[in-house]
Amino acid sequence: MIELRPEESTRIVVLSGAGLSAASGVPTFRDKGGLWEGHRVEEVATPGAWLKDRSLVRRFYDERRERIATVLPNPGHDALARLQTRWGPERVTLVTQNVDGLLTKAGAPEVIEMHGSIMHLRCEGSEEHPHIQVAGAQPKNKRCSVCKSLMRPDVVWFGEVPREADRVHDALANCTLFLAVGTSGRVYPAAGFVQLARSAGALCIEVNPKPSRGPFDHALSEPAENMLPELVGAWLNED
Ligand code: BV8
């Protein structure tokens, strides 16, 4: 365990990936083959797949959403939520690639869901039109209340632009500590965040039992649900 006592002036960016939710029972994308019904995520989570076979893509999200609706945050989510609650969102920026909403469920005041939310649908015609919340299977042929287009999962697919990029870049340019938790570092632009943090002079730490071999100063090869409570406990002087 590294001896790290962030002082008052520390500004932290935490990037989380599927590994943060693994202990909650949400399967990751690339461990154990990471296939869904023999499809690679990159094939199903795309606008082309949606246009080609909406029912296949709806089934992909319905199955994950129904599973996610039954799981709870784990001690890793709880630790990040406590850290941001105590030190405030100005000092602790939580950016997640996950679409499961578990950091918010754990009580984190402000989460940047850069890949969207599986628990919401949006108009396939315009992101500006009203989004709706769903818990289980997506109602078939649900239409936008504004333009009557079909609704689609409110997630960022491959080939689509991630959310709140400017806000994330601003946080990375000003951070002194960058923590990547449970991500394989395969998907861009998230995989490039460590480089941006390094250029800002931040100390870069990874928490992952299988280090991604990105340019981190420290690789803590421990599961997030064990490591994060330990790190945050020490930082918040929790006994
Ligand atoms: C973009 C939402 C341009 C959907 C996701 C060709 C055409 C178009 C684009 C591209 C292209 N080729 C490459 C690209 C770029 C592409 C990309 O990166 N492709 C990859 C495959 C090479 N990226 C994009 O298309 C992005 N958009 O580039 O737009 C642009 C960009 C910026 C500005 C302007 C324009 C959009 C990518 C978003 C795709 N949507 N999700 C959904 O969820 O269905 S990505 C998907 O993968 C999830 O969000 C997931 O989080 C993410 C990344 O995976 P990880 O989270 O890292 O999960 P993984 O399973 O890989 O790893 C888990 C890790 O956890 C492992 O390392 C494991 O060891 C560890 N672990 C396991 N247990 C634990 C643990 N760690 C800690 N504790 C544990 N207990």
Residues whose N, C-alpha, C, O or C-beta is under 5 A from the ligand:
A	BS01	BV8	G17 A18 G19 L20 A22 A23 T28 F29 R30 D31 E42 A45 Q97 N98 V99 H115 V155 V156 W157 F158 G159 E160 V161 P162 G182 T183 S184 G185 R186 V187 Y188 P189 V207 N208 P209 K210 E222 P223 A224 E225
